Amino acid sequence: MSINLIFKIAAVGIIVTVISQVLKHSGREEHAFLTSLAGLVIVLFWIIPYINDLFETMKDLFSL
């Protein structure tokens, strides 16, 4: 895992937090929730390959 991925995740978190707070204060809670959900989905798509590598390593380690 590279440090760039960690910085990208942190940047998405900061951006999503700011956008969500602006939307909540303007009375659009539904849009704030959808923004948070979109940020979560983006980050999950970035880390899925690393999770897959982890499971493959565990499978090889225990020879399953």
Phi, psi and omega in degrees: 000132181265161180291336179297323179296320179296318178294322178295319179296318179296320179296317178297320178298316179294315181296315181295321179297315180296314180297318180296318179295319178297317180293321179296319181287340177267004175088018180246069183296326180295318179291326177295319178296316180294326176295316178297319179295320178296319177298319178296317180296319179299314181294321178297320178295329178288326185262355179303316178300325179290323177294320177298317177299321178298314180293323177295320178295319178295321179295318178291324181296318181263006177051052180269000000 
